[in-house]
């Protein structure tokens, strides 16, 4: 194998690995965003006692 071929293969492999890492990070970011959108305020969905009152938070509801 010539030296130029080895350099081209190493460069191509580096680009593929770099794009793979970038794509994987992007995939995880999208999944985290979907999870956060769904579960952001999930603890308040089942509690209808405080719908009209201001948002108190988990600590307030735990003390009830």
PLY file of the C-alpha trace (Angstrom):
ply
format ascii 1.0
element vertex 64
property float x
property float y
property float z
element edge 63
property int vertex1
property int vertex2
end_header
0.00 0.00 0.00
1.40 3.35 -0.97
1.85 6.10 1.52
-0.73 8.35 -0.14
-3.35 5.62 0.02
-2.74 5.16 3.75
-3.10 8.89 4.36
-6.35 9.00 2.37
-7.75 6.00 4.27
-6.79 7.47 7.65
-8.32 10.83 6.73
-11.51 9.19 5.49
-11.77 7.10 8.65
-11.25 10.22 10.77
-14.02 12.07 8.96
-16.40 9.12 9.32
-15.65 8.76 13.04
-16.04 12.51 13.56
-19.39 12.58 11.79
-20.50 9.52 13.76
-19.68 11.16 17.09
-21.39 14.39 16.01
-24.48 12.47 14.88
-24.62 10.46 18.11
-24.40 13.63 20.23
-27.16 15.21 18.14
-29.31 12.10 18.55
-28.88 12.21 22.33
-29.70 15.93 22.41
-32.92 15.39 20.46
-33.94 12.49 22.71
-33.21 14.57 25.83
-35.29 17.45 24.46
-38.22 15.11 23.74
-37.94 13.64 27.23
-37.76 17.07 28.86
-40.75 18.34 26.88
-42.85 15.38 27.97
-41.77 15.09 31.62
-40.99 18.75 32.37
-43.97 19.30 34.63
-45.29 15.75 34.86
-45.64 15.77 38.64
-48.44 18.36 38.42
-50.61 16.51 35.89
-52.25 14.28 38.46
-52.86 16.94 41.09
-56.04 18.89 40.42
-56.21 20.53 43.87
-53.83 23.32 42.91
-54.82 24.04 39.30
-56.27 27.47 40.15
-53.55 28.44 42.63
-50.05 29.59 41.67
-47.46 26.95 40.96
-45.91 25.85 44.23
-43.58 23.05 43.25
-42.76 19.56 44.42
-41.58 20.56 47.89
-44.88 22.24 48.70
-46.89 19.27 47.43
-44.73 16.85 49.43
-45.57 18.67 52.66
-49.34 18.29 52.11
0 1
1 2
2 3
3 4
4 5
5 6
6 7
7 8
8 9
9 10
10 11
11 12
12 13
13 14
14 15
15 16
16 17
17 18
18 19
19 20
20 21
21 22
22 23
23 24
24 25
25 26
26 27
27 28
28 29
29 30
30 31
31 32
32 33
33 34
34 35
35 36
36 37
37 38
38 39
39 40
40 41
41 42
42 43
43 44
44 45
45 46
46 47
47 48
48 49
49 50
50 51
51 52
52 53
53 54
54 55
55 56
56 57
57 58
58 59
59 60
60 61
61 62
62 63
